[in-house]
Amino acid sequence: MAPVLDHLVFDVRDRMAEGAARLAMLGFQLTPMGKHSLGSANHLSVFAEDYLELLGTDIPGGALRPDIASYPVGLNGLVFKTEDAAALAARLLAAGVPALPAQSFHRPVELPDGGRDDARFRTVRLDRAAAFDGRVYWCEHLTPQHVWRPEWQAQPNGATSVARVLLAVRDPERQAAMFRRSFGEAAVTAGSDGRVLLPCGPVIIEVAPHALVAAELGTAAPDPAGRGDHMALVGLRVSNLSATAALLRTRGVAAAPRPDALRVAAEPALNAVIDFLG
């Protein structure tokens, strides 16, 4: 069961408009707001095979879905693909992974021809005590045509895919053990500096000690906001880094140059570092 990344989730709580405005400023195209049958609202920024999701409520000061209510603003959801959520849940439990039963939900979407339909999903989540201070789950897309629509995949900033996810944790081996039980012993490799790596096709998930993440990110790092272990950074592949840099300059977005990359520091609307990678 090789890991394949499906999407990453920014929790924005009741600050949906603020989070959406920040992503738009960074050059992302957002889908129209969706309303889940679970009681949450979202926007997506869709790439070729994966996407970013803003998740919260569209009501300022409104109640949050119970399973996301305790999470601060930030990058908190790590989501893998599955083609059969129910079968996956059974396999995970048999492997000693504390998976919750598969859950079905939907949200209405407007179709290009003016009609309406539901985007439908089944997900399998891990018990939150099993991993970092975030949500790990698998998503089965029953209607992928309602998510990966061509008109939503052209990003003004040139982003084409997720390339890197960086987690800051106290004990990388604890997280690595969960990944091994979920995906097999060979799925996880060890870095020479104390971090562990979970390759997901073209995406690399890095789990690194706090000190290594602090040394890399410095003042750009997100506020842990009470999270002991958390996702700190997402790296996105772009089609033309020079064009991305020009767009960010015209919008007044500070982006620190790095070798073949641009880094946008964490700030309150998203509370996560975003790297644009050439």
N, C-alpha and C positions, 0 to 999 in steps of 0.2 A: 504494500500500500504506500507507494511513493508519495511524499507530500507535494501538493501543488497549491500555491497561494490563490485564494479567491478574491479577498479584499481586506482592507484595513479600515477600522472604525475610529473616527474622532468623536468622542462624546462631547457635546456642547451644551448639555443640560437645557435650560430655558433660553439660551442665547443663540438660537438658530440663525436669526438674521445677522448677528455679528459674525458668526463663523462663516456663513455663506458669503458675506461681503468680503471677508479676508481671503477666502479661496478665490473669489472672483478677481480681487486685486492682484493675486499671485498668478493670474492668467489661466485659471481653470474654468472650463465650461461646466455648469451645474445643471442637472436634470430638474424638471419641475418638482416641487415638494410632493413627497408621497406620504400617505397616512396608513400606517400598518394596522392590521386588525388587532395587534397586541396593544395598541394604544400609544405608539410613538410616531414621530415624524422624521423624515430624512430627505437629504439631497445626495446625489451621487455625482462623482466625477469619473467618467468611464473611459478606460483605455482599451487596448486590443483584447487582452485576456483577463484583466483584473480591474479593480477600481478602488477609489476612496469613498467612504461614506461618512457624512455628517449625521449624527443620530441624537435625538433629544425630543423636545416638545416644541411646538410652534406657538405655545401660549406662554408669554412672559409671566414668570411666577407660577406656572402651572405644575401640576403633579407629574412626576416622572414614572415610567414603567418600573415596577419594583426591582427587576433584575439589573437595571442600570442606575437606579436612584443613588447608590452609594459612591459611584465613580465621579471623580472630579473632571473638569474640562481637561481633555488631553487625548492622546492616542492610546486607547485601551482595548481595542478589539483586534485579535489576530484570527483570521478566518481562512480555513482551508476548503478545498473543493471535495465534494463527494458525489457519486452518482446514485447512491442508495443509502439514505440516512438511517433507515431502520436496520438494515443489515450491518452498517458500520457500527451503530450503537451496540449491537450484540457482539461484534468482534472486539470492540474496545473493552467491554466488560469482561469478556473471556480472557483478555490479556492483562487484566488487573488494572485497567484504566478507569477511573471513576466518572463514567459518562452518564449523563442524564438521558431519559427517554427522548426519542425523536419528537420534535414539535413542528406542527404545521401552522402556517400563517400566510397572509396575503396583503397586498395593497393595490388599490385601483390605479390604472394608468390610462392616459389619453393616447389613442392610436393616431398614426399619421393621417389616416383617412377620416378622422373626426369621431370614430367610434370609441368605445371603452371596453376594457377587459381588466382582468386581475393578473398582476405578477404574483406568482405563487412559489412558495419555498417550503422546504423541510430542513430543519437544523438539528444538530446534535452538539450539545454543550458539555464541557467538562465541569464538574463540581469546582467551584471557585477556590477551594482549599488545595487543589491539585497543582496549581501552577503559579505564575507571577500574579501581581495585583492588577489583573485585567481579565478579559474574557477570551478563552480559547474555544473555538467551535468550528464545525464543519457545516457547509451550506450546500444543499442539493437544490439546484435551480430547475423547477418544473416548467418554467416558461422563460428560458434564457433570451428569447427573441424580444422580450419586453425590457431587458436590461441592456444588452449589447446592441443598441441601435446605432447605425452608421452616423446619423446626424448628431449623436451625442458624443462620439468618439474623437472628434477633431478638437484638440485642446489648443487655445491661442498661445500657450507657452511652449507648445511642442512636446509635452509629456506623452509618452507612448506606453509606459509600463512601470510597475514597481520593480526596483532592482535590488534594494537593500532595506532591511529592517534591523534596527539596533535596540536591544534590550539592555537595561542596566539592572543588575541583580546582585544580591548578596552571595549567592551560592550557585554558580553556573551549572555545577554537576547535578543539582536537584532538578533544574529545568531540563537538562540533557536526559536525565533518567525518564522523565515523562515523555519526551520526544521518542526515545528508544522504545518504550512500551507501546507507543501509538503507531510508530512507523517502521520499527525493526532496528536491530542493533547497528546495522550498517548505515542507517540514515544520518547519524550524527558523527561529525569529525571534531577532533580537538585541535585548537590553534596552539601555537608555541608560547603564547603570552597569557594563557589562562582562560581564554574565551572558548566557547564551543560554537560550532557552525552547523546549521541545518539547511543544506541546499534544497531549494524548491524549484527545480528547473532553472530558469534564468534568474531567479530571486535567491539571495542569500539572507537567511535569518541568523544574526549574530547575537549570542548571549554572552555578555561581558561583565566582569566585576565592576562595581561602582567606580573604583579608582581609575580604571582604564577609560570608562566613558567620560568621567570628569576631565581626564587629561586630554581627551580628544575634543570635547565640546566646549570646555571652559565656560565663559559667560553666555554662550549661545544655548546652554542646556535648558531643558524645561524645568519648571517647578515640580518636584515630586508630589506636592499637595497631599502628603500623608501616605503616599504609596511607597512601600519598601522596595519592591521590584516593579519596574514599569518599562514600557516602550518609550524610547527617548527620541528616535529619529526614523524618518522614512527617506530613502533615496529613490529618486525617480529618473528613469532614462528619458532623455529628450532627443529629438531628431536633429536639432541644431543649437548647440550651446550658445553660440554668439547671438543668435536671434532671441533666445530666452533672456540672455543678459540685457539685450537692448529693450525688450518689453518691460523687464523689471525696472530698468532705469527710467523709462518714460513714465512709469507709474509711481516713482519715488520709493520703491522697495529696496531696502538695504540688503545686498547680497554679497557676502565675503567671497572673493575668489580663492579657489583651492585648485590643486592639480587636476585639470580636466573636470572641474565641478564648480558649482556656486552653492553657497550655504546661506540659508535664511534662518536666522535665530528664532527660537521659540518666543512667542508673545502671548498675551492673555487670551485672544480669541480662539486659538487652537492649542497652545501650550505643547508644541512639539517642534523639533527641528526638521526642516525640509531641505534636502540636498537635491539639486538638479545636476544630473550626471551626463557628460558628453559621450 
